[in-house]
Amino acid sequence: MLLDRAAFDDVEDASHDTWTGNVPGPTWCDSMAPGGYTIAHSPGTVLSFGERGLAGAVVVDRSSDGIPAERVLAFIEEQADVCTDSSVRARGHDIEPLTDLDEGEVGWSTRRNDGEWGEYVLVPLDEWRLLAVGFSTFADEAPVDRDVLVAEAVEGAGQFPASAARG
């Protein structure tokens, strides 16, 4: 399990490795979602905080087909730029880069016109693996502290080494 529900308060439900790649966070920019970049059975966890929202993490590991983490990260960043510049923003959707991240991390805050918002962070783990971490909510407050969520996910990812890397 990537995230241990016991590390967080008020978790109502937890699912592991069933929502492959689709961590909460990219609330309207589907092309940023890690689901398009993960392989089947990627380690992941989604935590439900009931009406307070969802949080989760998934390991993005493309080593088995020789795609380094740097390339996946660059592509997701490019997709975020496309979403930021899209006409969808004119309908009240928003995406902004997060500036208070640790070195090497990249992330965004997103908001839909229906009030759902979230934060989404990508953390390079090594040459082959990224960790996608995020939450989404309709509430005024985040369901979980993002920094705690990222730290717990990084710790959990340590148990999942890169698959058979090429090269």
C-alpha positions, 0 to 999 in steps of 0.5 A: 500500500502506498499510503497508510490510512492510519497516518491521516485523520478522519479517513472514511475509506481507502482503496489500494491499487484499484484506481490506477493512475487517477489520483485526485488533483487535476480536477479538469485538465484530464491530459495532466492526470497520471492515469495516461502515463501509468502502466497496469497495476501501478501502486496507488492509494486513494483516501476518501475523507467523505464530504471533505474530499479525496486524496491519493498517490500513484507511482508512475514507472515507465522503466519497463518500456524505457521512458525515463521519469524526466520525459514523463514529467516534461510531457505532463508539464507541457499538458499543464501549459496547454490547459492553462492556455485553453479556452476552458479558462474562460468558462471559470476553470483555473490552473496555477503553478504551485510555487511553495514546493520542495526542489525538484517537485512540480505542481499545480492548483486547479479549480473548476467552475462548479467549485471543486478545487485541488492540488496536484504534485509530481515528485521525481523518485529516481531516473525512472519513477515519478510520484503523483500526489494530489487531493480534490475537494468542494470544501473550503479547506483541503482534506489533508495537508499537502506536505504531509500527504507528499511526505507519506507518499514518498515514504510509501513509494520506497517499497516499490523499486523501479521495474526492469529498466532498459539501458 
